[in-house]
Amino acid sequence: MLVASLTACSDTGDPLPTRTPTGSPTPSAFASPEAPAGPTEDEPPELLPGGTALANKVYFDYTNRAFFNRRPGARSPEIVDLLTSAGFAKTDIEITNDTTPTGRRTEAIEFAVRAHDDCLIGQWGKNRYTSYITDVLSNGRCLIGDTLPIN
């Protein structure tokens, strides 16, 4: 009986009827009740002192994006000042130089904040900001290569 009814639904050449939505869905229709509410435009994210890299990534990104929108030509010391004024400890910050050994501007600056056994890594270059979280390296650092001393 089931086979017969499925056969009756086979291609008859008639297109399937389409359904036109009668209204627009509300945002709450898609919200998960378990999902924590994210910050709104009026509520910027906050630093969670002593928190993990994952817990502070939204704050890290928010702070950096706002800064680079205002200061797209920022130099390494300015980025360190930003991160410390945002509440990150200087002892947890690493940053690459913004000039090459020949004195030319680098195409990108990488910077990191250590949070427990993870690192928040940010990169600013070619007017684009990116970030990610990674494990601390075996030497206890976040960045590979030469970094600037931070006083």
Secondary structure, DSSP 4 states (H G I P E B T S, - for coil): -HHHHHHHTS--SPPPP----SSPPPGGGT--TTSPPPP-TTS-----TT--HHHHHHHHHHHHHHHHHH-TT--HHHHHHHHHHTT--GGGEEE--SB-TTSPBPSEEEEEEEETTEEEEEEEETTEEEEEEEEPPTTS-SS-S------
